[in-house]
Amino acid sequence: MPAIRAEALVKHFPPDIRAVDGIDLDIPHGRVFGFLGANGSGKTTTVRMLTTLLRPTSGHAEIDGLDVLRHSTDVRRRIGVALQEAGLDDIQTGRELLELQARLHGLPTRRVRERSAELLRIVELEDAAGRQIKTYSGGMRRRLDLAAALVHAPSIVFLDEPTTGLDPISRETIWRYVRQLNATGGVTFFLTTQYLEEADRLADEVAIMDAGRIVAQGSPAELKAGIGTDVVTARIDGGAADLARAEQAMRRFEGLDDIRIVDGSVVVYVRDGAAAIARIVLLLDEADVRVGEVTLARPTLDDVFLRETGHHIEADGPIPPRAADRAGAGAGEPH
C-alpha cells in the first residue's frame, strides 16, 4: 500500500476558482516526493486536503491506506506537518514547545523530555533550547517547526515550502535533515517547493504542478532526459515585433523540436545545440533581429518547467499569468 494516494482529487472555491483540478498521486513509502510549482499552482491546497485540513470538492485520498475524510483522526496521528507559516508560540522556549507537542501527542511522561532533547540535538538547537522563540532567526524557527512535526515519530511528513525565505546556509541545513531522516529513518516526505534546486537535489520523484493540474511527473533525471534535446536561448534586443520575427525565423529551422518565447528571449529545443548555434544566429540575422547573446545548455528542471507550462518558475516572485486568475480572489485565498 502506498504512503500517499490520490485519485481525481479536486478542490474548487466559489465562484469559479479551480485550485486543484483533478490530480492523481501514488507515492511509495520511503520516498522524498517533490511537488514543484509556482505560487498559485495549487500545491498548498493539495497539502491541506491530504493532511485533513481541507475537504476535497471531489475525488479520493488516502494516507497509509486510511481515507482522509473517514479516518481523519487516525491520519493525523500518522503524519507530521510543517506548513508555510510556522505554528510557533513566541513566548515559549524551544524546549517548552517540543515538550508540549510531545504531551499533546500522548507520549509517555518519561519520554517527553527524552524525545524533545533528541530532536533539539538533531536540528542543532540545543544551545538555544532555553531561549524564547521570539529570539530565533527564521532558519532556527523553521528547524524548530520541523522538529515539532517529528515529535511523535511519524512515518509520513508533509513539508510545505519549508525553506522559502531562508538564506542559503539555513536552506542547506534543512535539506541535510530531510536527507538524513529519509535515509536513516525511512521517513516519507511530501515536499512542496518553488525552488528548482531543492526539487532536483532532494526528490526521488517530482510532480510539476501548474494551474491546478500535474503536467509532468518522474524522477528529476527522467524529466530532464525526457526533453531529449539541447536548449539554445537567444536574448533578443528589441520589442514584441522583434520577438515575433525571431519566432517566425526559428520555425524555419530544420530539426527544431520545440520553441518558446519567454522573458524577451527565444528558447529553442534542438538536437546537437552546439552545431545549431551558427545556423540560429544566421536565421535571426536574416530576419533583421538583433541578438544580445546566445547560450547553450543541457536541459534543467527549469527547462522542463518552461516546456510544460510556457513560463519559468518564479520563486518568491510574482504569480505567473496562467495562475493569476486563481490567486487574487481575496486575502485568505489558498494557493
Secondary structure, DSSP 8 states (H G I E B T S, - for coil): --SEEEEEEEEEETTTEEEEEEEEEEE-TT-EEEEE--TTSSHHHHHHHHTTSS--SEEEEEETTEETTTTHHHHHHHEEEE-SS----TTSBHHHHHHHHHHHTT--HHHHHHHHHHHHHHTT-GGGTTSBGGG--HHHHHHHHHHHHTTT--SEEEEESTTTT--HHHHHHHHHHHHHHHHHH--EEEEEES-HHHHHHH-SEEEEEETTEEEEEE-HHHHHHHH-SEEEEEEESS-HHHHHHHHHHHTT-TTEEEEEEETTEEEEEESSHHHHHHHHHHHHHHTT--EEEEEEE---HHHHHHHHHSS---TTS---HHHHHHH-S-TT---
